Amino acid sequence: MQDFFRLQEGFEDTADMVLTKACKRLVKQLHYEARVQAIITYHGSYLATKVTKKEARDMSMTKEEFMKVNVFEH
């Protein structure tokens, strides 16, 4: 990666701030996507119903239901 992108001298602090902000945003997205996938997986595995990603975005589950789901299996 360093062959293509090089940091200009004097911009180290700015680069750190940009990377920190980007990482925080990506972690939030990761949690959101994991929640949606858990809902889809739960409905498919335990309730034998098909739920689309669009539908799952507006659904919620209890902590117990979330704990039953292993999204890494699928």
N, C-alpha and C positions, 0 to 999 in steps of 0.2 A: 504494500500500500504506500509506503514511503517513496516508492519510485514515481508515483503519480502526484501525490499531495505533499507539499512541504509547507511548513509553518514559517511565515516571515518572522524575522527577528523582531522582538519587541511586542509581539502579539500573543505571548504565552498566556497571560492572564485572561485575555479576551477568549482565547480558545478554550481555556478551562471553564469559563462561564457558559459558553455555547454548548460544550459537551455535557455539562451538568444539567442544563435545561433540557437538552435533547434526551438524555437518559431518564430524567424524571417523567417526561412525556411518554416515553416508550414503556416504562414500567406501568404507568396508569393504563395504557392501551393493552398491555399484556394481561393485567388483572381483569379488564373489561372483557376481552376476548375469551379468557379462561372461564369466566362466569357464564357467558353465552354458550360456550361449548359444553360446559357441565350440564346446563339445562337441557340441551339437545341430547346429550348422552343419557341423562337420567330418564327422559321421556322415552327414548328408544329402548333402553335396557330394562327398565323397571315397569313402565306403563305400557310398553309395546305400541306406542303412538309415534308418529312422525311429526316433528316440529321443525319448521324452517328457521333459519337464522333471523329473519325479519320478525317472526312471531316470538322467538326466544328473547329478543331484546326487551320486550315489554312484560316478560314473565318474571316471577320471583320464586324462590324455593326457601324452605326452612334450612337451618343449619344441619339438621339430621339428614335431610335429603342430599345436601351438598357433600356430606361426609361419606355417603354411599358410593359416590361417583369417583372413578379413576379415569381421568381424561387421557392418560398416557397409554391406556390399553388399546385405544382405537386409532 
